[in-house]
Amino acid sequence: MVRNAWSIAIGLGLPFVATVIVVPLISGIKASVFGIPLLFFWVFLWFPLTSICLWIAWYVFDRPLYENNEGAER
């Protein structure tokens, strides 16, 4: 059960916090990164980072479960 909680926290919780919680906090900052406003940079940065978080959650926590099930079927 702890494995499942960590998988959900990394795969869904981290991107949720980074977009829903952090975006209002940085919305008033007038900085820019590579000529792009910080808010837009942050939101678009999290498109690939969300995929990476989901991959980490699957690879570290869920993949061993599927490998064990495939080995039992053979």
ZATORLO-190291 format. One record per residue (C-alpha): residue number from 1; residue in three letters; x, y, z. Coordinates in steps of 0.25 Angstrom, whole numbers. Each point is the difference from the previous one (the first is absolute). Example, Ala and Ser with C-alpha at 12.3 -4.5 7.8 and 13.67 -1.06 7.14 Angstrom:
<recs>
+------+------+-------+-------+-------+
| resi | resn |  east | north |    up |
+------+------+-------+-------+-------+
|    1 |  ALA |    49 |   -18 |    31 |
|    2 |  SER |     6 |    14 |    -2 |
+------+------+-------+-------+-------+
</recs>
This chain:
<recs>
+------+------+-------+-------+-------+
| resi | resn |  east | north |    up |
+------+------+-------+-------+-------+
|    1 |  MET |     0 |     0 |     0 |
|    2 |  VAL |    12 |    10 |     3 |
|    3 |  ARG |     5 |    -3 |   -14 |
|    4 |  ASN |   -13 |     4 |    -6 |
|    5 |  ALA |    -1 |    13 |     8 |
|    6 |  TRP |    14 |     4 |    -5 |
|    7 |  SER |    -3 |    -4 |   -14 |
|    8 |  ILE |   -12 |     9 |     1 |
|    9 |  ALA |     7 |    11 |     7 |
|   10 |  ILE |    11 |     1 |   -11 |
|   11 |  GLY |    -9 |    -3 |   -12 |
|   12 |  LEU |   -11 |     9 |     3 |
|   13 |  GLY |     2 |     8 |    13 |
|   14 |  LEU |    13 |     7 |    -4 |
|   15 |  PRO |    -5 |     5 |   -14 |
|   16 |  PHE |   -13 |     4 |     7 |
|   17 |  VAL |     7 |     8 |    11 |
|   18 |  ALA |    10 |     6 |   -11 |
|   19 |  THR |   -12 |     5 |    -9 |
|   20 |  VAL |   -12 |     3 |     9 |
|   21 |  ILE |     7 |     5 |    13 |
|   22 |  VAL |    13 |     6 |    -6 |
|   23 |  VAL |    -6 |     7 |   -12 |
|   24 |  PRO |    -8 |    10 |     9 |
|   25 |  LEU |    12 |     3 |     8 |
|   26 |  ILE |     9 |     4 |   -12 |
|   27 |  SER |   -11 |     7 |    -8 |
|   28 |  GLY |     3 |    13 |     5 |
|   29 |  ILE |    15 |    -1 |    -3 |
|   30 |  LYS |     5 |     8 |   -12 |
|   31 |  ALA |    13 |    -8 |    -3 |
|   32 |  SER |     3 |    -7 |   -13 |
|   33 |  VAL |     8 |   -12 |    -4 |
|   34 |  PHE |     6 |     0 |   -14 |
|   35 |  GLY |   -10 |    11 |    -3 |
|   36 |  ILE |   -12 |    -8 |     4 |
|   37 |  PRO |    -8 |     5 |    12 |
|   38 |  LEU |     3 |    -8 |    12 |
|   39 |  LEU |   -15 |    -5 |     2 |
|   40 |  PHE |    -1 |    -5 |   -15 |
|   41 |  PHE |    14 |    -6 |     2 |
|   42 |  TRP |    -4 |    -7 |    13 |
|   43 |  VAL |   -13 |    -6 |    -6 |
|   44 |  PHE |     6 |    -5 |   -13 |
|   45 |  LEU |    12 |    -6 |     7 |
|   46 |  TRP |    -9 |    -9 |     8 |
|   47 |  PHE |    -6 |    -6 |   -13 |
|   48 |  PRO |    13 |    -9 |    -1 |
|   49 |  LEU |     3 |     0 |    15 |
|   50 |  THR |   -14 |    -7 |     2 |
|   51 |  SER |     3 |   -11 |   -10 |
|   52 |  ILE |    13 |    -2 |     7 |
|   53 |  CYS |    -6 |     0 |    14 |
|   54 |  LEU |   -10 |   -11 |    -6 |
|   55 |  TRP |    11 |    -8 |    -5 |
|   56 |  ILE |     8 |     0 |    13 |
|   57 |  ALA |   -12 |    -4 |     7 |
|   58 |  TRP |    -3 |   -12 |    -9 |
|   59 |  TYR |    15 |    -4 |    -1 |
|   60 |  VAL |     4 |     1 |    14 |
|   61 |  PHE |   -13 |    -5 |     7 |
|   62 |  ASP |   -10 |    -7 |   -10 |
|   63 |  ARG |    10 |    -7 |   -10 |
|   64 |  PRO |     5 |   -10 |    10 |
|   65 |  LEU |   -15 |    -4 |     2 |
|   66 |  TYR |    -2 |    -3 |   -14 |
|   67 |  GLU |    13 |    -7 |    -2 |
|   68 |  ASN |    -4 |   -10 |    12 |
|   69 |  ASN |   -13 |    -2 |    -7 |
|   70 |  GLU |     6 |    -3 |   -13 |
|   71 |  GLY |    10 |   -10 |     6 |
|   72 |  ALA |   -12 |    -7 |     7 |
|   73 |  GLU |    -7 |    -3 |   -12 |
|   74 |  ARG |    11 |    -6 |    -8 |
+------+------+-------+-------+-------+
</recs>
